[in-house]
Amino acid sequence: MSDSMTQLRKVGGKAAWRGPDITDSDEWKYHLSEPQRAEILAALRHYQKSGVAQLDATQADFPLPTVGPTLQTLMRDMDRQLGILLVRGVPVDGLSEPEIHQVYWGIGLYLGVVLAQSQHAELIGDIRARGTPGSDARGYTSGKSQSFHTDEADVVLLLCRQRAKAGGASKLASTAAIHDYMVETRPDLVEELYKAHAIAWVMPDPVSGEAWFTTPFFGFSRDGSFASRYSYNRTLKAQSFPDTPKLTPLQREAVEYAFELANDPSFYFEMYFEPGDLQFVVNYQVIHGRSQVIDYDEVELKRHVMRMWLSTPYGRQLPDSWKHAYTSIEPASVRGGVPWWWFTKQFGDYRKRTAAALGMIATPDGPKTQ
């Protein structure tokens, strides 16, 4: 079964950008003004005085009367366009790490429902070196480079607290551009990446007992929306499981070709974070990675970027074959995240309340609430 409908077609438009063509463009950049920065700090003080717990907070507890709607408009407009946005100037100087977490969470209340991004129930992931990674650690806990991939959310949102001594560049590429180039040059290969039951992914789920599932690299939904789901490493790792569908020679060539194009400098570009940078990436049309970090020895000086996975009011309809991975394929629904967190009632209430405030469809909380 394929999500490609009747024939291959290009995505086209602004979504199919090439890195060298937009790296110096201001189209995907927005600088907060001094009044906007002051509004964020005033909202922080208001929230702190309220004494409300993070998961119980609403927009009223973190009032952003002009910044909130501005960020909502910017996020809505980037979808199906460039799929990336960089907001500079979030006030972080002089704030403690817990206060920056509060600012980040408060901004997130206006943008979507935050999803769990690890088996440790992280809602705000801390991307920084933490010594020697354990057997269950992921790449963001070290300074190693990270290959291109997508995350299990509508949008990945990154806030920089401290930059690296050197390196640590954010790498971005358009999967729409990669897809369209493959349609031109190797339509036989791109067709293989549409096949819903051919590409297996590693995604352990202790609740169901499943260690993997299948999702195509590319697809079009019933309403014609393009979507991509890409991880070279997880795709190849899944091949080591005895019961996964094995890639045919043509499918392996297709996976390798997509990987080659993603790492071609004519497709991707790099940018370096500065403190106060807030980066938005639409996972369905942009892949992201990171160059190796050269960090300071002092723990307090190490590169630190905070991460949220968001389900947003502007999420598109997804291909039918993605339902297993995302729970819901309907637009503006709460979906994605790591599936094995056993949700607390407080978090379930947060999901429902925040979804309602943003006009989203609230999906079930997870495998169990406590």
C-alpha positions as CSV (number, residue, x, y, z in Angstrom):
1,M,0.0,0.0,0.0
2,S,1.3,3.5,-0.8
3,D,0.5,7.0,0.3
4,S,1.6,8.4,-3.1
5,M,-2.0,8.2,-4.5
6,T,-2.0,7.8,-8.3
7,Q,1.3,9.3,-9.3
8,L,4.4,11.0,-8.1
9,R,4.2,14.7,-7.9
10,K,6.4,17.5,-6.6
11,V,5.7,19.5,-3.5
12,G,7.1,22.7,-5.0
13,G,6.7,26.2,-3.7
14,K,8.6,27.8,-0.8
15,A,8.7,24.5,1.1
16,A,11.2,23.0,-1.4
17,W,14.0,25.4,-0.6
18,R,17.7,24.8,-0.9
19,G,20.0,25.8,2.0
20,P,22.4,28.1,0.1
21,D,19.4,30.1,-1.3
22,I,17.9,31.0,2.1
23,T,20.8,31.0,4.6
24,D,21.3,34.7,4.5
25,S,17.6,35.5,4.1
26,D,15.7,37.5,6.7
27,E,12.4,35.9,5.7
28,W,12.7,33.2,8.4
29,K,14.0,35.5,11.1
30,Y,12.2,37.8,13.6
31,H,13.8,40.1,16.2
32,L,11.9,40.8,19.4
33,S,11.7,44.5,20.2
34,E,12.6,46.0,23.6
35,P,8.9,46.4,24.5
36,Q,8.2,42.8,23.6
37,R,11.2,41.6,25.7
38,A,9.8,43.7,28.6
39,E,6.4,42.1,28.2
40,I,8.0,38.6,28.5
41,L,9.8,39.6,31.7
42,A,6.6,41.2,33.2
43,A,4.8,38.0,32.4
44,L,7.5,36.0,34.2
45,R,7.1,38.2,37.3
46,H,3.3,37.8,37.2
47,Y,3.7,34.0,36.9
48,Q,6.1,33.9,39.8
49,K,3.8,35.9,42.1
50,S,0.9,33.6,41.2
51,G,2.5,30.5,42.7
52,V,0.8,28.3,40.1
53,A,2.5,25.0,39.3
54,Q,3.9,24.6,35.8
55,L,1.3,22.0,34.6
56,D,-1.6,24.0,36.1
57,A,-0.6,27.3,34.4
58,T,-2.7,28.9,31.7
59,Q,-2.1,31.9,29.4
60,A,-3.7,34.1,32.1
61,D,-0.9,33.1,34.5
62,F,1.7,34.2,31.9
63,P,0.1,37.1,30.1
64,L,1.6,38.0,26.7
65,P,-1.1,40.2,25.1
66,T,1.1,41.2,22.1
67,V,4.0,38.7,22.0
68,G,1.7,35.7,22.2
69,P,-0.5,36.5,19.1
70,T,2.7,37.6,17.2
71,L,4.4,34.3,17.8
72,Q,1.2,32.4,16.9
73,T,1.0,34.3,13.6
74,L,4.6,33.7,12.8
75,M,4.3,29.9,13.6
76,R,1.1,29.6,11.5
77,D,2.7,31.4,8.6
78,M,5.8,29.2,8.5
79,D,3.9,26.0,8.0
80,R,4.0,24.8,4.3
81,Q,6.2,27.8,3.6
82,L,9.8,27.6,4.7
83,G,9.0,25.5,7.7
84,I,11.6,27.2,9.8
85,L,11.6,30.3,12.0
86,L,14.2,31.9,14.2
87,V,13.0,34.4,16.9
88,R,15.9,36.3,18.4
89,G,16.0,38.2,21.6
90,V,14.1,36.1,24.1
91,P,15.3,37.7,27.4
92,V,17.6,35.2,29.1
93,D,20.4,37.4,30.3
94,G,20.4,37.7,34.1
95,L,17.8,35.0,34.6
96,S,18.5,31.8,36.5
97,E,18.1,28.5,34.7
98,P,14.7,27.8,36.5
99,E,13.5,31.2,35.5
100,I,14.4,30.5,31.8
101,H,12.4,27.3,32.1
102,Q,9.5,29.3,33.3
103,V,9.8,31.8,30.4
104,Y,10.0,28.9,27.9
105,W,7.0,27.1,29.4
106,G,5.0,30.4,29.4
107,I,5.7,31.0,25.8
108,G,4.8,27.4,25.0
109,L,1.3,27.9,26.4
110,Y,0.6,30.1,23.4
111,L,2.0,27.7,20.8
112,G,0.7,24.2,21.4
113,V,0.5,21.2,23.7
114,V,3.9,20.1,25.0
115,L,4.6,16.4,24.5
116,A,6.8,13.9,26.4
117,Q,10.1,13.5,24.5
118,S,11.7,10.7,26.4
119,Q,11.0,7.7,28.7
120,H,11.9,9.9,31.6
121,A,8.9,12.1,30.9
122,E,10.9,15.2,29.8
123,L,8.7,18.0,28.8
124,I,11.6,20.4,28.5
125,G,14.6,18.5,27.2
126,D,18.1,19.8,28.2
127,I,20.5,19.5,25.3
128,R,23.9,19.6,26.9
129,A,26.8,17.3,27.6
130,R,26.2,15.2,30.7
131,G,29.4,13.2,31.0
132,T,29.5,9.6,29.7
133,P,26.1,8.7,28.2
134,G,24.5,5.5,29.6
135,S,23.1,2.7,27.5
136,D,19.7,4.4,27.3
137,A,21.1,7.9,26.7
138,R,20.4,9.8,23.4
139,G,22.7,11.9,21.3
140,Y,21.6,15.2,22.7
141,T,23.1,14.4,26.1
142,S,26.6,14.4,24.5
143,G,28.6,16.8,22.4
144,K,28.7,14.4,19.4
145,S,27.3,15.4,16.1
146,Q,23.7,14.4,15.3
147,S,22.7,13.1,11.9
148,F,19.6,14.6,10.2
149,H,16.3,13.4,11.5
150,T,12.7,14.4,12.4
151,D,11.1,14.3,15.8
152,E,7.8,12.9,16.8
153,A,5.9,16.2,16.9
154,D,4.4,18.8,14.7
155,V,7.1,21.3,15.7
156,V,10.4,21.1,17.6
157,L,11.1,24.3,19.5
158,L,14.6,25.1,20.7
159,L,15.7,27.9,23.1
160,C,19.4,28.7,23.5
161,R,20.6,29.5,27.0
162,Q,24.3,29.2,26.3
163,R,26.3,28.7,23.1
164,A,29.2,26.3,22.7
165,K,32.9,27.3,22.8
166,A,32.9,26.3,19.1
167,G,30.9,24.0,16.9
168,G,27.4,22.9,17.7
169,A,25.9,24.4,14.5
170,S,22.2,23.6,13.9
171,K,21.9,22.0,10.5
172,L,18.6,22.3,8.5
173,A,17.4,20.9,5.2
174,S,14.1,20.7,3.4
175,T,12.7,17.2,2.9
176,A,10.4,18.7,0.3
177,A,13.4,19.7,-1.7
178,I,15.0,16.3,-1.3
179,H,11.7,14.7,-2.3
180,D,11.3,16.8,-5.4
181,Y,14.9,16.2,-6.6
182,M,14.4,12.5,-6.2
183,V,11.2,12.8,-8.3
184,E,13.3,14.4,-11.0
185,T,16.3,12.2,-10.8
186,R,15.2,8.8,-9.4
187,P,11.5,8.4,-9.4
188,D,11.9,4.7,-9.0
189,L,13.7,5.3,-5.6
190,V,11.3,7.9,-4.3
191,E,8.4,5.6,-5.0
192,E,10.0,3.0,-2.6
193,L,10.0,5.7,0.2
194,Y,6.2,6.0,-0.1
195,K,5.6,2.4,0.8
196,A,3.8,2.3,4.1
197,H,4.7,-1.2,5.2
198,A,8.3,-1.4,3.9
199,I,10.3,1.1,6.1
200,A,10.6,-0.1,9.7
201,W,11.6,2.3,12.5
202,V,13.0,1.6,16.0
203,M,10.5,2.9,18.6
204,P,10.4,0.7,21.7
205,D,7.0,0.7,23.5
206,P,7.0,-1.3,26.7
207,V,3.3,-0.8,27.1
208,S,2.4,-2.7,23.9
209,G,5.6,-4.8,23.8
210,E,6.4,-3.6,20.3
211,A,10.0,-2.6,19.5
212,W,9.4,-1.1,16.1
213,F,6.7,0.0,13.6
214,T,6.6,0.9,10.0
215,T,6.2,4.4,8.5
216,P,7.1,5.6,5.1
217,F,9.7,8.4,4.5
218,F,7.3,10.4,2.3
219,G,3.6,10.7,1.9
220,F,0.6,12.8,0.9
221,S,-2.5,12.9,3.1
222,R,-6.1,12.7,1.8
223,D,-6.3,16.5,1.6
224,G,-3.1,16.6,-0.4
225,S,-0.7,17.7,2.4
226,F,2.9,16.5,2.0
227,A,4.6,15.0,5.0
228,S,8.0,13.4,5.6
229,R,9.3,11.3,8.5
230,Y,13.1,10.7,8.3
231,S,15.7,9.0,10.4
232,Y,18.5,7.2,8.6
233,N,19.9,5.8,11.8
234,R,16.6,4.4,13.2
235,T,15.7,2.9,9.8
236,L,19.0,1.0,9.6
237,K,18.9,0.0,13.3
238,A,15.4,-1.5,12.8
239,Q,16.9,-3.9,10.3
240,S,18.7,-5.8,13.1
241,F,15.4,-6.9,14.6
242,P,14.5,-10.5,13.4
243,D,10.9,-9.7,12.6
244,T,11.1,-6.4,10.8
245,P,10.4,-6.2,7.1
246,K,13.8,-6.2,5.4
247,L,14.7,-3.6,2.9
248,T,15.0,-4.7,-0.6
249,P,18.1,-3.7,-2.5
250,L,16.1,-1.0,-4.2
251,Q,14.7,0.3,-0.9
252,R,18.1,0.3,0.7
253,E,19.4,2.3,-2.3
254,A,16.5,4.8,-1.8
255,V,17.3,5.2,1.9
256,E,21.0,5.8,1.1
257,Y,20.2,8.2,-1.7
258,A,18.0,10.3,0.6
259,F,20.8,10.3,3.2
260,E,23.3,11.4,0.6
261,L,21.1,14.3,-0.6
262,A,20.4,15.4,3.0
263,N,24.1,15.7,3.6
264,D,24.9,17.5,0.4
265,P,25.8,21.2,1.1
266,S,23.6,22.2,-1.9
267,F,20.6,21.1,0.2
268,Y,21.3,22.1,3.8
269,F,22.7,25.1,5.7
270,E,24.0,25.7,9.1
271,M,23.3,28.3,11.7
272,Y,24.7,29.0,15.2
273,F,22.6,29.7,18.2
274,E,23.1,32.8,20.4
275,P,21.6,33.1,23.9
276,G,17.9,34.1,23.5
277,D,17.5,32.4,20.1
278,L,14.2,30.5,19.7
279,Q,14.1,28.1,16.7
280,F,11.0,26.6,15.3
281,V,11.2,23.6,12.9
282,V,8.2,21.9,11.2
283,N,9.1,18.2,11.3
284,Y,6.9,17.3,8.4
285,Q,8.9,19.3,5.9
286,V,12.3,20.0,7.5
287,I,15.0,17.7,8.9
288,H,17.5,18.9,11.5
289,G,20.9,17.8,12.8
290,R,23.9,19.3,14.6
291,S,27.6,19.5,14.1
292,Q,30.0,18.3,16.8
293,V,30.2,20.5,19.9
294,I,33.5,21.8,21.2
295,D,32.6,22.7,24.7
296,Y,34.1,24.4,27.7
297,D,35.5,22.3,30.5
298,E,33.5,24.2,33.2
299,V,30.1,22.7,33.6
300,E,28.5,26.1,34.1
301,L,29.8,27.3,30.7
302,K,28.8,24.3,28.6
303,R,26.4,24.7,25.6
304,H,22.8,24.5,26.8
305,V,19.8,24.4,24.5
306,M,16.3,23.7,25.8
307,R,13.9,21.7,23.7
308,M,10.1,21.2,23.4
309,W,8.1,19.0,21.2
310,L,4.8,20.7,20.3
311,S,1.5,19.5,18.9
312,T,0.2,22.7,17.4
313,P,-3.2,24.2,16.3
314,Y,-1.6,24.5,12.8
315,G,-0.6,20.9,12.3
316,R,-1.6,19.4,9.0
317,Q,-3.4,16.3,8.1
318,L,-1.0,13.3,8.0
319,P,-1.0,10.3,5.7
320,D,-3.3,7.4,6.7
321,S,-0.3,5.1,7.4
322,W,1.1,7.4,10.1
323,K,-1.7,6.8,12.6
324,H,0.2,4.1,14.5
325,A,3.1,6.4,15.1
326,Y,1.1,9.6,15.9
327,T,-2.2,8.3,17.4
328,S,-4.1,10.9,15.3
329,I,-3.6,12.0,11.8
330,E,-6.2,14.8,11.9
331,P,-5.1,18.4,11.7
332,A,-5.0,20.5,14.9
333,S,-5.1,17.4,17.1
334,V,-2.8,16.5,20.0
335,R,-0.5,13.8,18.7
336,G,3.0,12.5,18.8
337,G,5.5,12.3,21.6
338,V,7.1,9.3,23.2
339,P,4.4,6.7,23.6
340,W,5.5,4.9,26.7
341,W,5.2,7.6,29.4
342,W,2.4,6.7,31.9
343,F,0.6,10.0,32.2
344,T,-0.4,11.6,35.5
345,K,-3.8,13.0,36.0
346,Q,-2.2,16.5,36.3
347,F,-0.6,16.1,32.9
348,G,-3.8,14.8,31.3
349,D,-5.6,17.8,32.6
350,Y,-2.9,20.1,31.2
351,R,-3.3,18.5,27.8
352,K,-7.1,18.9,27.7
353,R,-7.1,22.4,29.1
354,T,-4.3,23.7,26.8
355,A,-5.8,22.0,23.7
356,A,-9.2,23.6,24.4
357,A,-7.6,27.0,24.9
358,L,-5.9,26.7,21.5
359,G,-8.9,25.2,19.6
360,M,-7.3,21.8,19.3
361,I,-8.7,18.3,19.4
362,A,-7.7,16.5,22.6
363,T,-6.7,12.9,22.0
364,P,-6.5,10.3,24.8
365,D,-3.8,11.0,27.4
366,G,-1.8,7.9,26.9
367,P,-1.8,4.2,27.9
368,K,-2.8,5.0,31.5
369,T,-3.4,7.8,33.9
370,Q,-2.6,7.8,37.6
